[in-house]
Amino acid sequence: MFSNADEAVWETAGSMEDDPVRVLETKELGERIQQALEKLPALPGIHAGLAEIYRRTEHPDWAAIEDQRERSLRKPAATAALPAGDSPEALFRQSKAYDELARAAYAKLGGLPESPQLHEVKASILRAQGQLLESANEWREAVRLAPGNPRFERELASALYLARDYHNALPRIEPLLRADPESASLNLMMGDSLLHLEEVQKALPYLEQAVRRDPALLPAHASLGLAYSRAGKSAEAAKHLEAALPLDEDGSLHYQLARAWQAAGLTEKAHGMMEQYQEIQRKLQSQKDEAARPIQLHPPK
């Protein structure tokens, strides 16, 4: 069985000062969905829906396989309606058709008999679409229909954490952690949730355990670094914030590290890190300006 909490790809998003760590998706997402969809292999549009999930999670090779499976299910008339080739017109019409198939596949799921596996499929689709609270609700239904299922319980805890519903995530994480106290990912979710709820001292032991159990889990370093900063332990904070820098996309970890070094009396290093932060901010602002530039439209000829 696969678990989001066990096999997660952890990345940073948004402001790290307010949101240091977030689980976005699992390495095994595609395989887990495929396993669930094995129960519905002939449902028209289901493979197209899975292909869309793979494209959104940057697995184009997997998407191509599911596209081919979908084509093999289609009636000849439906296949003929799609233009072949890779011309702009063909690609546009194919993209539109596949999007409609993906939506239709999800809609048809709602008409199937209720089961834990059905809610599992729906939760996975919603998660891939970024609808995290809705995904958590589907896992709640799966748990309701299969009480005591440890994988579903773990998925629900992970989904609530992903949705930043930390108050409701904590009571789901706690029993899982009691059963598996050495889990780096569960310790991270527990500690990071507490950190978001301003329980810094309670968060520290869990985050320290997460780093001990998996020193390569960079989001644990990021969260622990922020916890140490808030606890006034600047030198310890800097060590972990520096380790987590490869995760930093918006410069917020660079900023926090600069502050930690400044507080630790390492003024020169703090100045250099602040310059890197400012350079990242300039690049991001340039990207925003380019995205906001009005599109030059011309009337049809």
C-alpha positions in Angstrom: 0.0 0.0 0.0 1.1 3.5 -0.7 0.9 6.5 1.7 1.2 10.2 1.0 2.9 10.6 4.4 5.4 7.9 3.7 6.5 8.7 0.1 6.1 12.4 -0.1 7.9 14.9 -2.3 8.2 17.9 0.1 8.5 21.4 -1.3 8.1 24.9 0.0 5.4 27.2 -1.3 4.4 30.8 -0.4 6.0 32.6 2.4 8.2 30.3 4.4 7.9 32.6 7.4 4.3 31.8 7.6 4.2 28.4 5.9 7.6 26.7 6.1 6.7 23.3 4.9 3.9 21.8 2.8 3.4 18.3 1.4 2.3 18.8 -2.2 2.2 15.3 -3.6 3.6 11.8 -3.4 6.1 10.1 -5.6 3.7 7.2 -5.7 0.6 9.2 -6.6 0.3 7.8 -10.1 0.7 4.2 -9.0 -1.7 4.6 -6.1 -4.4 6.0 -8.4 -3.8 3.3 -10.9 -4.2 0.7 -8.2 -7.6 2.2 -7.3 -8.7 2.5 -10.9 -8.0 -1.1 -11.6 -11.5 -1.7 -10.3 -12.9 0.6 -13.0 -10.7 -0.2 -16.1 -13.4 0.0 -18.7 -15.1 3.2 -17.6 -15.0 5.6 -20.6 -12.8 8.6 -19.9 -11.2 7.2 -16.8 -7.8 6.7 -18.4 -8.0 10.2 -19.9 -8.7 11.5 -16.4 -5.7 9.7 -15.0 -3.6 11.1 -17.9 -4.6 14.6 -17.0 -3.5 14.0 -13.4 -0.2 12.8 -14.6 0.3 15.8 -16.8 -0.5 18.1 -13.9 2.0 16.3 -11.7 4.7 16.4 -14.4 4.7 12.8 -15.6 4.2 13.2 -19.3 5.5 9.7 -20.1 2.9 8.1 -17.8 0.2 10.4 -19.3 1.1 9.1 -22.7 0.5 5.5 -21.6 -2.9 6.4 -20.2 -3.8 8.4 -23.3 -3.1 5.3 -25.4 -5.2 3.2 -23.1 -8.1 5.7 -23.4 -7.9 5.6 -27.2 -8.1 1.8 -27.1 -11.4 2.1 -25.2 -12.9 4.6 -27.5 -15.4 3.8 -30.2 -14.2 4.4 -33.8 -16.6 7.3 -34.2 -15.3 9.1 -31.2 -11.7 8.5 -32.3 -12.4 9.8 -35.7 -13.8 13.1 -34.2 -10.3 14.0 -33.0 -7.9 15.4 -35.5 -4.6 13.6 -35.8 -1.2 15.2 -36.0 0.5 17.9 -34.0 -0.7 21.0 -35.8 -1.9 23.9 -33.5 -5.5 23.1 -34.5 -5.2 19.4 -33.8 -3.4 20.0 -30.5 -6.0 22.5 -29.4 -8.9 20.2 -30.2 -7.3 17.2 -28.7 -6.5 19.2 -25.5 -10.1 20.4 -25.3 -11.5 16.9 -25.9 -9.2 15.3 -23.2 -10.2 18.0 -20.7 -13.8 17.2 -21.3 -13.1 13.5 -21.0 -11.3 14.1 -17.7 -14.3 16.1 -16.4 -16.7 13.5 -17.6 -14.7 10.7 -15.9 -14.9 12.4 -12.6 -18.6 13.1 -13.0 -19.3 9.5 -13.8 -17.5 8.5 -10.6 -20.3 10.2 -8.7 -22.8 7.8 -10.2 -21.1 4.6 -9.1 -22.0 2.7 -5.9 -20.4 4.2 -2.8 -17.3 2.4 -1.6 -14.0 3.3 0.2 -12.2 2.8 -3.1 -14.5 5.2 -4.9 -13.7 7.9 -2.4 -10.0 7.1 -2.6 -10.1 7.7 -6.4 -12.0 11.0 -6.0 -9.7 12.1 -3.2 -6.7 11.5 -5.4 -8.2 13.4 -8.4 -9.2 16.3 -6.2 -5.7 16.5 -4.6 -4.0 16.5 -8.0 -6.3 19.4 -9.0 -5.3 21.3 -5.9 -8.7 21.0 -4.2 -7.2 20.0 -0.9 -10.1 20.5 1.5 -12.4 18.6 -0.9 -9.8 15.8 -1.1 -9.7 15.6 2.8 -13.5 15.3 2.8 -13.3 12.3 0.4 -10.8 10.6 2.7 -13.2 11.2 5.6 -15.8 9.3 3.7 -13.4 6.5 3.0 -12.5 6.3 6.7 -16.2 6.3 7.6 -16.9 3.4 5.3 -13.7 1.5 6.3 -13.2 2.4 10.0 -9.9 1.3 11.4 -8.2 1.1 8.0 -4.7 2.3 8.8 -3.8 3.5 5.3 -7.0 5.5 5.0 -6.4 7.0 8.4 -2.9 8.0 7.4 -4.2 9.5 4.1 -6.8 11.5 5.9 -4.2 12.9 8.3 -1.9 13.8 5.4 -4.8 15.4 3.5 -5.8 17.6 6.5 -2.2 18.6 6.9 -1.9 19.4 3.2 -5.1 21.5 3.5 -3.5 23.4 6.4 -6.3 22.3 8.7 -3.8 21.9 11.5 -6.4 21.8 14.3 -8.1 18.8 12.8 -4.9 17.2 11.5 -3.3 16.9 14.9 -5.8 14.5 16.5 -5.5 12.3 13.3 -1.7 12.4 13.4 -1.3 11.6 17.1 -2.5 8.0 17.1 -0.5 7.3 13.9 2.6 8.6 15.6 2.0 6.5 18.7 1.9 3.5 16.4 4.9 4.5 14.4 7.0 6.9 16.6 10.1 6.6 14.3 8.4 7.9 11.2 10.2 11.0 10.0 7.2 12.2 7.9 4.7 11.8 10.8 7.1 13.6 13.2 7.4 16.4 10.6 3.7 16.7 10.1 3.1 16.8 13.9 5.9 19.3 14.6 5.1 21.5 11.7 1.4 21.6 12.6 2.3 22.6 16.2 4.6 25.3 14.8 1.8 26.7 12.7 -0.4 26.8 15.8 2.4 28.8 17.7 3.3 25.8 19.9 7.0 26.2 19.3 8.3 24.4 22.4 6.0 21.4 21.7 7.0 21.4 18.1 10.7 21.2 18.6 11.0 17.5 19.8 9.0 16.2 16.9 11.0 18.3 14.4 14.3 17.2 15.9 13.2 13.6 15.7 12.2 14.0 12.1 15.7 15.3 11.2 17.3 12.5 13.2 15.3 9.8 11.5 15.8 11.3 8.0 18.6 13.8 7.7 17.8 14.2 4.0 14.3 15.4 4.6 14.9 19.0 3.8 11.5 20.4 4.8 12.1 19.0 8.3 15.3 21.1 8.4 13.3 24.2 7.2 10.6 23.8 9.8 13.2 23.0 12.5 15.2 26.1 11.5 12.2 28.3 11.8 11.3 26.8 15.2 14.8 27.4 16.5 14.6 31.0 15.3 11.4 31.6 17.1 12.9 29.9 20.2 15.8 32.4 20.1 18.4 29.7 19.1 19.9 31.5 16.1 23.0 29.4 15.7 21.0 26.2 15.6 18.4 27.8 13.3 21.1 28.8 10.8 22.4 25.3 10.5 19.1 23.9 9.5 17.9 26.8 7.4 21.1 26.6 5.4 20.5 22.8 4.8 17.1 23.6 3.5 18.1 26.3 1.0 17.7 24.0 -2.1 13.9 24.1 -1.4 13.7 27.9 -1.5 11.9 29.3 -4.5 10.7 32.6 -3.2 13.8 33.6 -1.2 12.1 33.4 2.2 14.5 30.8 3.5 17.4 33.0 2.4 15.8 35.9 4.3 15.3 33.8 7.5 18.9 32.5 7.2 20.2 36.1 6.9 18.3 37.1 10.0 19.6 34.0 11.9 23.2 34.8 11.0 22.7 38.4 11.9 21.4 37.4 15.3 24.3 35.0 15.8 26.8 37.9 15.1 27.8 36.7 11.7 27.3 40.0 10.0 29.3 39.4 6.8 27.5 36.1 6.1 24.2 37.7 6.9 24.9 40.6 4.4 25.8 38.2 1.6 22.7 36.1 2.2 20.5 39.2 2.2 21.9 40.1 -1.2 21.0 36.7 -2.5 17.5 37.1 -1.1 17.2 40.5 -2.8 18.3 39.1 -6.1 15.7 36.3 -5.9 13.1 38.9 -5.2 14.1 41.0 -8.2 13.8 37.9 -10.5 10.4 37.1 -9.1 9.2 40.7 -9.5 10.5 40.6 -13.1 8.5 37.4 -13.8 5.4 39.0 -12.2 5.8 42.1 -14.4 6.2 40.0 -17.5 3.1 38.0 -16.6 1.1 41.2 -16.0 2.1 42.7 -19.3 -1.0 43.3 -21.5 -1.4 40.9 -24.3 -1.3 42.6 -27.7 -4.5 41.5 -29.5 -5.3 42.2 -33.1 -8.7 42.2 -34.7 -9.5 39.3 -37.0 -8.5 39.8 -40.6 
